[in-house]
Amino acid sequence: MRTDLPDLPASRTEPDGSAIVRVLSYNVRSMRDDVTALARVVRACAPDVVCVQEAPRFFRWRKAAARLARESGLVYVTGGATASGPMILSSLRAHVEHTEDVLLPRTPGLHQRGFATAVLRFGRARLGVLSCHLSIDADERLEQGALLLDKLASLDVPQAVAAGDLNDRPDGRTFGLLAGALQDGWATKPWGREHTTRLGDPEQRIDAVFATERVEILGCGVPMGLAGISEADLRAATDHLPVLAALRIRP
C-alpha cells in the first residue's frame, strides 16, 4: 500500500485562540480482533478525539476500554456499555466539561442503541461530541437520526460533531437527513479514501463525521496511505476502516 498521503493539519492552538482538532471515528468490533494493530492505527492518526463504535459492552468492559485508551495513548471520556456501544476517548489536550450517555428507544427484536456525548474544551474553544452506531432497520434508523440531531442541539455548543457507523449510505434517508442538517465531512473537504467498509468487501461509505455549520472542516476521509498505517494493520484491527477529520474550532 502506498504511504504518500498528505497529512491533515496537525493538532494545535492558533494565536487567535482557535484550535485545530483531529477527530477519528472507528468501529472496533468489540475489540475481538488484533488490539495491538488497532492501537497502532489509532496512534498513527494522532487524534484528539476518538468516537468509537462497538466498544466492549459485557464482562470487564471497563478494563477493555482502559486497555484501548492506554495502548492508543489516550484517556477514556465516556460511553461503552453505558451507551450500548458508542464510546469517546480523547488526548490529554482535551478538558472534559460534561459527559452524558443516552440509551435510545428500543424496538423489540433489535439491538439496544445509544449515544455517547461530551462537551470538550481545547483552550478557549469548545466542541460538542456525539458518538453513534445507528440501527440496521431503516425505519428505526431514521428515528434515531432525528434523535441524534435533537441530542446534538441539546448540548448547546454551537460547534459540534457527530461521528459514527450509520449503517446507511449517502443516498439513504437517514444519511440524507443528517447531511441536510450538518456538514458531511467527506463531501465538504474530501481527503484520503472515501469508502469505509472492510478491504475486499463491497465498497460503501457507511461511517462518517458530521459537523455543525460553524465548524471549519479542513479534511476528512479514510487515512489509507497515511504514514504509520499499514494495510495489514487495517485488515487485522477490525471490520471497518477509520474516518479521520481535521477541524478548526473557534473560541
C-alpha positions in Angstrom: 0.0 0.0 0.0 1.3 3.5 -0.8 2.2 5.7 2.1 2.4 9.1 0.5 -1.0 10.5 1.6 -0.5 14.2 2.6 -1.2 14.5 6.3 -4.0 16.6 7.6 -3.2 19.7 9.6 -1.6 18.9 13.0 -3.4 19.5 16.3 -2.5 22.9 17.6 -3.9 26.1 19.1 -3.6 29.2 17.0 -2.6 32.7 18.2 -6.3 33.8 17.9 -7.4 31.1 20.3 -8.9 28.8 17.6 -7.9 25.1 17.8 -7.3 22.5 15.2 -8.7 19.3 16.4 -8.4 15.9 14.9 -11.4 13.6 15.3 -11.4 9.9 14.5 -14.4 7.7 14.1 -13.8 3.9 14.3 -16.0 0.8 14.7 -13.7 -1.5 16.7 -16.0 -4.7 16.6 -15.9 -5.1 20.4 -12.1 -5.4 20.2 -12.5 -9.0 19.0 -9.6 -8.7 16.5 -6.0 -7.6 16.9 -6.0 -4.9 19.5 -2.3 -4.2 19.0 -2.9 -3.5 15.4 -6.0 -1.4 16.3 -4.0 0.7 18.7 -1.2 1.3 16.1 -3.8 2.6 13.6 -5.3 4.9 16.2 -1.9 6.3 17.3 -0.8 6.9 13.7 -3.9 9.1 13.2 -2.8 11.3 16.1 -6.4 12.1 17.1 -7.5 14.5 19.8 -10.9 12.8 20.0 -12.0 9.2 19.1 -15.6 8.4 18.5 -15.7 4.6 19.0 -18.5 2.3 17.9 -19.0 -1.3 19.1 -16.9 -0.8 22.2 -16.9 -3.8 24.6 -20.2 -3.9 26.5 -20.1 -7.0 28.6 -17.8 -8.8 31.0 -15.0 -6.5 32.2 -15.8 -3.9 29.5 -14.2 -1.1 31.5 -10.9 -3.0 31.6 -11.0 -3.4 27.8 -11.8 0.2 27.3 -8.9 1.2 29.5 -6.6 -1.0 27.6 -7.6 0.5 24.2 -7.1 4.0 25.6 -3.8 3.2 27.2 -2.3 1.4 24.2 -3.5 4.3 21.9 -2.0 7.0 24.1 -5.5 8.3 25.0 -7.8 8.5 28.0 -11.4 7.3 28.5 -14.0 10.0 28.5 -17.4 8.3 28.4 -19.6 5.6 26.9 -19.1 1.9 26.3 -21.7 -0.4 27.9 -23.4 2.6 29.4 -24.3 3.8 25.9 -24.7 0.3 24.4 -21.5 0.5 22.4 -20.6 4.1 21.4 -17.7 5.5 23.4 -15.5 8.6 23.4 -11.7 8.7 24.0 -9.6 11.8 24.0 -6.0 13.0 24.3 -4.8 14.8 27.4 -5.2 18.0 25.4 -8.9 18.0 25.9 -10.5 19.3 29.0 -13.8 17.5 29.7 -16.6 19.8 30.7 -19.6 17.4 30.6 -20.5 13.9 29.6 -23.8 12.0 29.1 -24.6 8.6 27.9 -28.1 8.1 26.3 -30.0 4.9 25.6 -32.4 5.2 22.7 -35.9 3.7 22.5 -35.6 0.0 21.6 -37.5 -1.9 19.1 -38.3 -5.5 20.2 -36.1 -7.9 18.4 -33.4 -5.3 17.5 -30.3 -4.3 19.4 -30.3 -1.6 22.0 -28.7 1.5 20.7 -27.4 4.7 22.3 -25.2 7.8 22.1 -22.1 8.8 24.0 -21.8 12.5 24.3 -19.4 15.0 25.7 -18.5 18.7 25.7 -14.7 19.2 25.4 -12.6 22.3 25.6 -9.4 23.0 23.8 -8.0 26.1 25.3 -10.8 28.6 24.9 -12.6 26.7 22.1 -15.4 24.3 23.0 -16.6 21.3 21.0 -19.7 19.1 21.4 -19.1 15.5 20.5 -21.5 12.7 19.8 -20.6 9.1 19.0 -23.3 6.9 17.5 -24.0 3.5 15.9 -27.4 3.5 14.2 -29.8 0.7 13.6 -29.7 -1.8 10.8 -33.5 -1.3 10.5 -34.3 1.6 8.1 -37.3 2.9 10.0 -35.7 2.7 13.4 -32.5 4.2 11.9 -34.4 7.2 10.6 -36.0 7.8 14.0 -32.5 7.6 15.6 -31.2 10.1 13.1 -33.8 12.6 14.2 -32.9 11.9 17.9 -29.3 12.4 17.1 -30.0 15.9 15.7 -32.1 16.7 18.8 -29.4 15.5 21.2 -26.6 17.3 19.4 -28.6 20.6 19.6 -29.3 19.9 23.3 -25.5 20.0 24.0 -25.9 23.8 23.5 -22.5 24.1 21.9 -22.5 26.0 18.5 -19.5 23.9 17.3 -20.2 20.2 17.5 -19.5 16.9 15.7 -21.4 13.7 15.4 -19.5 10.7 14.2 -20.1 7.0 13.8 -21.3 4.0 12.0 -24.6 5.0 10.3 -25.5 1.6 8.8 -26.6 3.8 5.9 -25.2 5.1 2.6 -25.1 8.7 1.3 -28.2 8.0 -0.8 -30.1 6.7 2.2 -32.9 8.5 4.1 -31.0 8.8 7.4 -27.7 9.8 5.9 -29.6 12.4 3.9 -31.3 13.7 7.0 -28.0 14.2 8.7 -26.3 15.7 5.7 -29.2 18.1 5.2 -28.8 19.5 8.7 -25.0 19.2 9.2 -21.8 19.3 7.1 -20.8 15.9 5.8 -17.0 15.9 6.3 -16.1 13.8 3.2 -18.5 15.8 0.9 -17.3 19.1 2.3 -13.5 18.5 2.2 -12.6 15.1 0.9 -9.2 13.6 1.8 -7.9 10.1 1.7 -10.2 7.2 0.8 -14.0 7.5 0.7 -15.3 4.0 1.4 -15.3 2.7 4.9 -16.2 -1.0 4.6 -13.6 -3.6 5.2 -11.0 -4.1 2.4 -12.2 -6.6 0.0 -15.9 -6.1 0.9 -18.3 -4.2 -1.4 -17.3 -0.5 -1.3 -19.7 1.6 0.7 -19.4 4.7 2.8 -21.4 3.9 5.9 -19.2 5.6 8.5 -19.0 9.4 8.6 -18.1 12.6 10.5 -20.6 15.4 10.5 -20.2 18.9 11.9 -22.3 21.9 12.6 -22.1 24.9 10.4 -19.7 26.9 12.5 -17.0 24.2 12.4 -14.4 24.6 9.6 -13.7 21.2 8.1 -10.0 21.0 6.9 -10.2 17.5 5.5 -12.0 14.2 6.1 -11.7 10.6 5.0 -10.2 7.2 5.5 -6.4 7.5 6.2 -5.2 4.8 3.9 -1.8 5.8 2.7 -1.0 7.8 5.9 2.5 7.2 7.2 2.5 4.7 10.0 -0.7 2.9 8.8 -0.2 -0.4 7.0 -2.8 -2.3 5.1 -2.0 -5.4 7.2 -3.0 -3.4 10.4 -6.2 -2.1 8.8 -7.2 -5.7 7.9 -6.2 -7.1 11.3 -7.7 -4.3 13.5 -11.4 -4.6 12.8 -14.0 -5.0 10.0 -14.4 -1.2 9.3 -12.0 1.4 8.2 -11.5 4.5 10.3 -12.6 8.0 9.3 -10.3 10.9 10.3 -11.2 14.6 10.2 -9.3 17.7 11.0 -11.5 20.6 12.2 -10.9 24.2 13.1 -13.0 25.4 16.1 -13.0 29.0 17.4 -13.5 30.4 20.8 
